[in-house]
């Protein structure tokens, strides 16, 4: 499946711009993984680190689920791979099913998009237990952009270590 990545608008409104930047970064992660075998997706770049492209996909599925479904939408759903809110557990891909990981990530992205679309404004707030205060949808979207941008930097190095591909 070929991933389409559309650049954010140069003069869009706040919500449109946040949405577009977040989707741009989601597509970037997908592009970094495109065309690799299951073993290549599991390959860590620099031992002793266990970080891999597949681990990043699983991690981002957890992060999407936690911020959008659990916090903003108030759903009482368990995390997928992290039993103690240690999102690093998602990095262990030893026995991970690649198709399951990508399906979980895509499903969480779709839930996040729906939750964001249905929210009446970026000022909608929800309680964040970790920070012990309310957070806005705006903050969550900005945090997610930051989270993807940071991990897409890791994905650059991981992909280059696998097959020499740079850019994207």
Backbone as CSV, one residue per row, in Angstrom:
resi,resn,N_x,N_y,N_z,CA_x,CA_y,CA_z,C_x,C_y,C_z
1,UNK,0.842,-1.182,0.000,0.000,0.000,0.000,0.886,1.243,0.000
2,UNK,0.673,2.127,-0.949,1.473,3.325,-1.045,0.868,4.426,-0.166
3,UNK,1.729,5.073,0.593,1.299,6.122,1.514,1.317,7.468,0.823
4,UNK,0.252,8.226,1.004,0.186,9.584,0.478,0.477,10.550,1.617
5,UNK,1.386,11.474,1.374,1.707,12.479,2.394,1.491,13.855,1.785
6,UNK,0.598,14.606,2.395,0.238,15.936,1.901,0.785,16.966,2.879
7,UNK,1.468,17.954,2.357,2.014,19.013,3.194,0.926,19.877,3.800
8,UNK,1.193,20.422,4.984,0.216,21.309,5.648,-0.034,22.580,4.842
9,UNK,-1.208,23.187,5.038,-1.529,24.416,4.303,-0.635,25.566,4.764
10,UNK,-0.317,26.441,3.849,0.545,27.572,4.190,-0.222,28.699,4.879
11,UNK,-1.538,28.748,4.689,-2.339,29.809,5.300,-3.655,29.245,5.832
12,UNK,-3.612,28.118,6.499,-4.833,27.519,7.022,-5.174,28.056,8.402
13,UNK,-6.374,27.751,8.848,-6.775,28.084,10.204,-6.043,27.187,11.200
14,UNK,-6.182,27.496,12.472,-5.453,26.763,13.502,-5.765,25.264,13.495
15,UNK,-7.031,24.933,13.519,-7.407,23.517,13.598,-6.981,22.768,12.339
16,UNK,-7.226,23.366,11.189,-6.836,22.751,9.921,-5.325,22.532,9.872
17,UNK,-4.559,23.487,10.357,-3.103,23.392,10.336,-2.610,22.321,11.302
18,UNK,-3.152,22.291,12.515,-2.761,21.251,13.472,-3.085,19.864,12.931
19,UNK,-4.270,19.708,12.396,-4.707,18.427,11.827,-3.766,18.006,10.697
20,UNK,-3.430,18.944,9.821,-2.580,18.634,8.673,-1.155,18.278,9.100
21,UNK,-0.598,19.008,10.067,0.748,18.677,10.539,0.778,17.305,11.198
22,UNK,-0.247,16.992,11.977,-0.301,15.682,12.623,-0.407,14.577,11.569
23,UNK,-1.267,14.751,10.583,-1.390,13.748,9.527,-0.116,13.647,8.686
24,UNK,0.575,14.755,8.473,1.845,14.740,7.753,2.854,13.852,8.492
25,UNK,2.921,14.005,9.799,3.867,13.205,10.581,3.445,11.742,10.671
26,UNK,2.160,11.490,10.735,1.688,10.097,10.702,2.106,9.440,9.385
27,UNK,1.916,10.147,8.283,2.285,9.618,6.968,3.796,9.427,6.860
28,UNK,4.562,10.298,7.487,6.019,10.162,7.458,6.449,8.856,8.113
29,UNK,5.863,8.527,9.251,6.200,7.254,9.905,5.850,6.085,8.996
30,UNK,4.694,6.128,8.360,4.298,5.053,7.444,5.278,4.940,6.286
31,UNK,5.714,6.069,5.739,6.667,6.052,4.628,8.004,5.458,5.041
32,UNK,8.421,5.739,6.260,9.695,5.194,6.750,9.647,3.671,6.832
33,UNK,8.460,3.116,6.984,8.298,1.663,7.131,7.978,0.966,5.813
34,UNK,7.597,1.733,4.814,7.106,1.168,3.561,8.177,0.353,2.839
35,UNK,7.759,-0.822,2.353,8.625,-1.647,1.529,9.605,-2.532,2.271
36,UNK,9.531,-2.565,3.596,10.459,-3.385,4.385,9.829,-4.720,4.759
37,UNK,10.661,-5.714,4.957,10.192,-7.024,5.412,9.911,-6.974,6.905
38,UNK,9.252,-7.995,7.404,8.971,-8.069,8.842,10.264,-8.019,9.647
39,UNK,11.268,-8.763,9.203,12.550,-8.774,9.930,13.228,-7.413,9.894
40,UNK,13.146,-6.720,8.767,13.744,-5.383,8.680,13.020,-4.399,9.587
41,UNK,11.701,-4.525,9.694,10.938,-3.642,10.586,11.276,-3.888,12.051
42,UNK,11.687,-5.103,12.379,12.040,-5.455,13.765,13.490,-5.109,14.118
43,UNK,14.313,-4.844,13.125,15.749,-4.681,13.343,16.080,-3.406,14.120
44,UNK,16.748,-3.565,15.268,17.192,-2.375,16.008,18.414,-1.764,15.317
45,UNK,18.556,-0.464,15.401,19.637,0.223,14.698,20.966,0.134,15.432
46,UNK,20.946,0.298,16.732,22.214,0.354,17.461,22.088,-0.312,18.819
47,UNK,22.399,-1.611,18.866,22.378,-2.306,20.148,23.261,-1.566,21.150
48,UNK,22.920,-1.525,22.411,21.953,-2.386,23.072,20.508,-1.910,22.976
49,UNK,20.254,-0.794,22.291,18.879,-0.323,22.145,18.049,-1.352,21.402
50,UNK,16.796,-1.513,21.830,15.870,-2.419,21.147,14.924,-1.650,20.232
51,UNK,15.138,-0.355,20.088,14.269,0.480,19.267,14.327,0.048,17.808
52,UNK,13.156,-0.143,17.216,13.034,-0.529,15.808,11.877,0.239,15.201
53,UNK,11.770,0.196,13.878,10.635,0.844,13.221,9.315,0.244,13.683
54,UNK,9.267,-1.079,13.806,8.048,-1.715,14.287,7.742,-1.293,15.719
55,UNK,8.766,-1.167,16.540,8.575,-0.692,17.910,7.997,0.713,17.934
56,UNK,8.443,1.570,17.014,7.894,2.929,16.937,6.421,2.914,16.546
57,UNK,6.060,2.049,15.616,4.650,1.941,15.202,3.803,1.504,16.395
58,UNK,4.266,0.497,17.120,3.521,0.024,18.293,3.448,1.110,19.367
59,UNK,4.554,1.802,19.591,4.591,2.886,20.577,3.588,3.975,20.211
60,UNK,3.566,4.370,18.936,2.665,5.441,18.530,1.207,5.005,18.585
61,UNK,0.930,3.723,18.379,-0.443,3.228,18.569,-0.861,3.437,20.027
62,UNK,0.041,3.128,20.955,-0.248,3.312,22.379,-0.456,4.781,22.712
63,UNK,0.386,5.633,22.164,0.307,7.070,22.456,-0.990,7.658,21.896
64,UNK,-1.332,7.310,20.663,-2.602,7.769,20.070,-3.767,7.334,20.958
65,UNK,-3.759,6.072,21.353,-4.844,5.502,22.174,-4.954,6.219,23.518
66,UNK,-3.812,6.432,24.150,-3.816,7.065,25.477,-4.327,8.503,25.428
67,UNK,-3.810,9.299,24.500,-4.165,10.711,24.474,-5.565,10.967,23.935
68,UNK,-5.917,10.309,22.861,-7.215,10.613,22.255,-8.355,9.808,22.874
69,UNK,-8.211,8.502,22.941,-9.330,7.695,23.440,-9.458,7.764,24.952
70,UNK,-8.362,7.563,25.668,-8.433,7.497,27.121,-8.605,8.886,27.734
71,UNK,-7.817,9.861,27.281,-7.861,11.177,27.930,-8.952,12.056,27.330
72,UNK,-8.859,12.403,26.066,-9.829,13.343,25.484,-11.234,12.755,25.443
73,UNK,-11.390,11.497,25.041,-12.720,10.906,24.906,-13.193,10.203,26.183
74,UNK,-12.318,10.050,27.163,-12.707,9.441,28.439,-13.054,7.960,28.369
75,UNK,-12.579,7.264,27.362,-12.873,5.836,27.233,-12.039,5.029,28.224
76,UNK,-12.644,4.057,28.820,-11.945,3.173,29.755,-11.467,1.937,28.990
77,UNK,-10.472,2.137,28.135,-9.924,1.042,27.337,-8.492,0.781,27.801
78,UNK,-8.105,-0.480,27.853,-6.724,-0.782,28.243,-5.770,-0.401,27.116
79,UNK,-4.523,-0.241,27.459,-3.528,-0.051,26.416,-3.304,-1.394,25.723
80,UNK,-2.691,-1.380,24.581,-2.559,-2.595,23.783,-1.388,-3.453,24.240
81,UNK,-0.215,-2.853,24.395,0.982,-3.621,24.743,1.598,-3.204,26.074
82,UNK,1.104,-2.179,26.696,1.698,-1.655,27.920,0.760,-1.904,29.088
83,UNK,1.140,-2.782,29.978,0.243,-3.083,31.100,0.387,-2.106,32.262
84,UNK,1.442,-1.284,32.251,1.657,-0.373,33.377,1.927,1.056,32.920
85,UNK,1.399,1.419,31.761,1.616,2.735,31.167,3.082,3.014,30.889
86,UNK,3.861,1.945,30.770,5.248,2.065,30.338,5.249,1.840,28.834
87,UNK,5.146,2.922,28.087,5.017,2.812,26.636,6.261,2.214,25.994
88,UNK,7.350,2.130,26.744,8.564,1.507,26.219,8.353,0.014,25.984
89,UNK,7.377,-0.596,26.663,7.105,-2.018,26.461,6.730,-2.304,25.012
90,UNK,6.184,-1.340,24.327,5.798,-1.525,22.930,7.012,-1.700,22.030
91,UNK,8.196,-1.290,22.512,9.405,-1.421,21.703,9.867,-2.864,21.564
92,UNK,9.455,-3.740,22.473,9.859,-5.144,22.401,9.049,-5.829,21.307
93,UNK,9.690,-6.064,20.174,8.987,-6.629,19.017,9.430,-8.056,18.715
94,UNK,10.062,-8.704,19.675,10.583,-10.052,19.463,9.545,-10.983,18.859
95,UNK,8.375,-11.043,19.453,7.303,-11.919,18.971,6.146,-11.134,18.372
96,UNK,6.396,-9.895,18.000,5.317,-9.026,17.521,4.846,-9.432,16.130
97,UNK,3.545,-9.352,15.952,2.924,-9.593,14.656,2.878,-8.254,13.914
98,UNK,3.577,-8.172,12.801,3.688,-6.917,12.056,2.332,-6.417,11.582
99,UNK,1.551,-7.295,10.978,0.234,-6.883,10.472,-0.647,-6.385,11.608
100,UNK,-0.612,-7.070,12.746,-1.398,-6.656,13.912,-0.967,-5.276,14.403
101,UNK,0.341,-5.029,14.427,0.850,-3.737,14.905,0.386,-2.595,14.003
102,UNK,0.516,-2.781,12.697,0.097,-1.724,11.773,-1.417,-1.529,11.804
103,UNK,-2.160,-2.609,11.938,-3.620,-2.501,12.027,-4.015,-1.750,13.299
104,UNK,-3.378,-2.069,14.410,-3.669,-1.368,15.676,-3.356,0.117,15.538
105,UNK,-2.216,0.437,14.936,-1.837,1.840,14.770,-2.846,2.560,13.872
106,UNK,-3.188,1.972,12.735,-4.160,2.604,11.828,-5.522,2.791,12.505
107,UNK,-5.928,1.793,13.277,-7.209,1.873,13.987,-7.180,3.022,15.000
108,UNK,-6.082,3.162,15.739,-5.988,4.241,16.727,-5.946,5.606,16.053
109,UNK,-5.275,5.697,14.911,-5.252,6.962,14.165,-6.671,7.325,13.733
110,UNK,-7.436,6.355,13.257,-8.818,6.633,12.837,-9.680,7.053,14.029
111,UNK,-9.508,6.400,15.175,-10.234,6.824,16.385,-9.854,8.269,16.734
112,UNK,-8.569,8.570,16.684,-8.101,9.915,17.028,-8.688,10.952,16.077
113,UNK,-8.697,10.649,14.801,-9.263,11.587,13.823,-10.743,11.822,14.091
114,UNK,-11.473,10.759,14.396,-12.906,10.896,14.677,-13.124,11.752,15.926
115,UNK,-12.380,11.477,16.977,-12.523,12.215,18.232,-12.217,13.693,18.004
116,UNK,-11.174,13.978,17.269,-10.815,15.373,16.991,-11.895,16.045,16.153
117,UNK,-12.375,15.372,15.115,-13.421,15.946,14.247,-14.689,16.256,15.016
118,UNK,-15.055,15.362,15.933,-16.314,15.521,16.657,-16.228,16.511,17.818
119,UNK,-15.028,16.875,18.224,-14.878,17.844,19.317,-15.311,19.216,18.828
120,UNK,-16.088,19.914,19.648,-16.627,21.190,19.186,-15.565,22.265,19.011
121,UNK,-14.446,22.144,19.727,-13.372,23.126,19.543,-12.063,22.555,20.089
122,UNK,-10.984,23.257,19.801,-9.673,22.871,20.339,-9.573,23.166,21.827
123,UNK,-10.539,23.919,22.348,-10.539,24.286,23.768,-11.185,23.230,24.656
124,UNK,-11.721,22.157,24.053,-12.287,21.056,24.841,-11.190,20.542,25.770
125,UNK,-11.541,20.335,27.038,-10.541,19.861,27.995,-10.951,18.535,28.617
126,UNK,-9.946,17.840,29.104,-10.163,16.569,29.784,-9.086,16.409,30.848
127,UNK,-9.415,15.645,31.873,-8.510,15.441,33.000,-7.378,14.495,32.603
128,UNK,-6.168,14.910,32.943,-4.989,14.080,32.711,-4.451,13.655,34.069
129,UNK,-4.606,12.373,34.388,-4.182,11.865,35.701,-2.699,12.078,35.952
130,UNK,-1.894,11.854,34.939,-0.448,11.962,35.106,-0.036,13.371,35.514
131,UNK,-0.631,14.374,34.872,-0.293,15.753,35.171,-1.198,16.355,36.239
132,UNK,-2.253,15.634,36.602,-3.224,16.059,37.611,-3.821,17.425,37.312
133,UNK,-4.178,17.620,36.059,-4.906,18.816,35.651,-5.530,18.597,34.286
134,UNK,-6.427,19.505,33.919,-7.074,19.415,32.620,-6.092,19.761,31.507
135,UNK,-6.274,19.105,30.372,-5.508,19.428,29.166,-6.507,19.684,28.047
136,UNK,-6.129,20.539,27.120,-7.015,20.846,25.992,-6.697,19.933,24.805
137,UNK,-7.668,19.834,23.914,-7.441,19.107,22.668,-6.287,19.756,21.906
138,UNK,-6.185,21.064,21.964,-5.087,21.787,21.317,-3.743,21.275,21.836
139,UNK,-3.605,21.185,23.157,-2.358,20.692,23.745,-2.082,19.265,23.289
140,UNK,-3.102,18.425,23.264,-2.926,17.025,22.854,-2.442,16.962,21.407
141,UNK,-3.034,17.743,20.535,-2.607,17.719,19.138,-1.172,18.218,18.992
142,UNK,-0.832,19.274,19.706,0.547,19.769,19.668,1.516,18.730,20.243
143,UNK,1.116,18.090,21.326,1.957,17.045,21.920,2.162,15.895,20.933
144,UNK,1.109,15.511,20.239,1.214,14.413,19.271,2.129,14.795,18.102
145,UNK,2.053,16.037,17.641,2.955,16.488,16.581,4.393,16.386,17.070
146,UNK,4.634,16.842,18.284,5.968,16.756,18.892,6.422,15.302,18.998
147,UNK,5.538,14.434,19.462,5.860,13.019,19.653,6.229,12.364,18.321
148,UNK,5.429,12.606,17.302,5.737,12.042,15.984,7.027,12.626,15.417
149,UNK,7.206,13.932,15.514,8.409,14.558,14.953,9.660,13.974,15.604
150,UNK,9.617,13.824,16.906,10.754,13.253,17.641,11.037,11.831,17.163
151,UNK,9.999,11.018,17.104,10.199,9.624,16.724,10.455,9.456,15.224
152,UNK,9.992,10.377,14.406,10.331,10.307,12.990,11.818,10.578,12.777
153,UNK,12.416,11.360,13.665,13.873,11.521,13.629,14.563,10.196,13.909
154,UNK,14.048,9.459,14.893,14.582,8.117,15.155,14.368,7.229,13.938
155,UNK,13.185,7.329,13.335,12.860,6.493,12.170,13.818,6.766,11.013
156,UNK,14.269,8.012,10.869,15.254,8.325,9.827,16.496,7.450,9.985
157,UNK,17.025,7.418,11.201,18.234,6.636,11.455,17.972,5.140,11.346
158,UNK,16.841,4.699,11.857,16.506,3.281,11.789,16.405,2.805,10.341
159,UNK,15.720,3.571,9.504,15.560,3.181,8.098,16.906,3.205,7.376
160,UNK,17.715,4.205,7.635,19.021,4.261,6.991,19.878,3.055,7.383
161,UNK,19.787,2.635,8.645,20.559,1.478,9.095,20.085,0.188,8.439
162,UNK,18.798,0.118,8.097,18.246,-1.103,7.492,18.676,-1.229,6.033
163,UNK,18.469,-0.169,5.235,18.726,-0.328,3.796,19.361,0.890,3.123
164,UNK,19.820,1.842,3.927,20.499,2.991,3.362,19.590,4.104,2.868
165,UNK,18.266,3.920,2.965,17.326,4.934,2.498,17.367,6.150,3.426
166,UNK,17.529,7.317,2.828,17.500,8.570,3.601,16.470,9.490,2.972
167,UNK,16.097,10.503,3.702,15.107,11.443,3.193,13.702,10.983,3.504
168,UNK,12.786,11.303,2.661,11.357,10.996,2.759,10.699,11.964,3.712
